[in-house]
Amino acid sequence: MKKQITEKVKRKIEMLCNDLIDTIDLDLLSPTQKIAYLKAIQPFVMPKLESIKQENDIKISKDLEWLIDQDELEVNNLVNERIKLHSTSKGLA
């Protein structure tokens, strides 16, 4: 019961904060006030940006994990060798 009340209060405070933030006209703020505003919202914005970054991270299959620690030149050479072998076997080279 106490947890439900806490969650309800938390949602209400979040809604009030969002409404308040929406009413702030940033164009009317002085540079000092804009900096203070930025400092105040930064802890809330940064975690959201981090979660977006994590969602956009590339998923690498287990078959390709060996590429992560390889030197770029070495990977290029290996890929080019495979392409050359594949092209030769098809009679394209």
C-alpha positions as CSV (number, residue, x, y, z in Angstrom):
1,M,0.0,0.0,0.0
2,K,2.8,2.4,1.0
3,K,4.6,1.6,-2.3
4,Q,1.5,2.4,-4.3
5,I,1.1,5.8,-2.6
6,T,4.8,6.5,-3.2
7,E,4.5,5.7,-6.9
8,K,1.4,7.8,-7.2
9,V,3.1,10.8,-5.5
10,K,6.2,10.3,-7.7
11,R,4.1,10.3,-10.9
12,K,2.2,13.5,-9.7
13,I,5.5,15.3,-9.0
14,E,6.9,14.2,-12.3
15,M,3.8,15.6,-14.1
16,L,4.0,18.9,-12.2
17,C,7.7,19.2,-13.1
18,N,7.0,18.5,-16.7
19,D,4.2,21.1,-16.8
20,L,6.5,23.6,-15.1
21,I,9.4,23.0,-17.5
22,D,7.0,23.3,-20.5
23,T,6.0,26.8,-19.4
24,I,9.5,28.2,-19.2
25,D,10.3,30.5,-22.1
26,L,14.0,30.0,-22.6
27,D,14.2,33.1,-24.8
28,L,13.3,35.3,-21.8
29,L,16.1,33.9,-19.6
30,S,19.4,35.7,-19.1
31,P,22.6,33.8,-19.9
32,T,23.1,33.2,-16.2
33,Q,19.6,31.8,-15.8
34,K,20.1,29.6,-18.9
35,I,23.3,28.1,-17.3
36,A,21.4,27.5,-14.0
37,Y,18.6,25.9,-16.0
38,L,21.0,23.6,-17.8
39,K,22.7,22.6,-14.6
40,A,19.3,21.8,-13.1
41,I,18.1,19.6,-16.0
42,Q,21.5,18.0,-16.8
43,P,21.2,15.0,-14.4
44,F,17.8,14.2,-16.0
45,V,18.9,14.6,-19.6
46,M,22.2,12.8,-19.5
47,P,20.8,9.4,-18.4
48,K,18.2,9.6,-21.1
49,L,20.9,10.3,-23.7
50,E,23.0,7.4,-22.4
51,S,20.0,5.0,-22.7
52,I,19.5,6.2,-26.3
53,K,23.2,5.5,-27.0
54,Q,22.9,2.0,-25.5
55,E,19.9,1.3,-27.6
56,N,21.8,2.3,-30.8
57,D,24.8,0.1,-30.0
58,I,25.5,-2.5,-32.6
59,K,24.8,-6.0,-31.7
60,I,27.7,-8.3,-32.8
61,S,27.1,-11.9,-33.4
62,K,29.4,-14.4,-31.7
63,D,30.9,-15.3,-35.1
64,L,32.2,-11.8,-35.5
65,E,33.4,-11.0,-32.0
66,W,37.0,-11.7,-33.1
67,L,36.9,-8.5,-35.2
68,I,36.6,-6.3,-32.1
69,D,40.2,-6.6,-31.0
70,Q,41.8,-6.9,-34.4
71,D,43.9,-4.2,-36.1
72,E,42.0,-2.5,-39.0
73,L,44.7,-3.3,-41.6
74,E,44.7,-7.0,-40.5
75,V,40.9,-7.2,-40.9
76,N,41.1,-5.5,-44.3
77,N,43.8,-8.0,-45.4
78,L,41.7,-11.0,-44.2
79,V,38.5,-9.7,-45.9
80,N,40.4,-9.0,-49.1
81,E,41.9,-12.5,-49.1
82,R,38.4,-14.0,-48.7
83,I,37.0,-11.9,-51.5
84,K,39.9,-12.8,-53.7
85,L,39.5,-16.6,-52.9
86,H,35.7,-16.3,-53.5
87,S,36.1,-14.5,-56.8
88,T,38.8,-16.9,-58.0
89,S,36.6,-19.9,-57.2
90,K,33.7,-18.4,-59.1
91,G,36.0,-17.7,-62.1
92,L,35.7,-13.9,-61.7
93,A,39.3,-13.0,-61.1
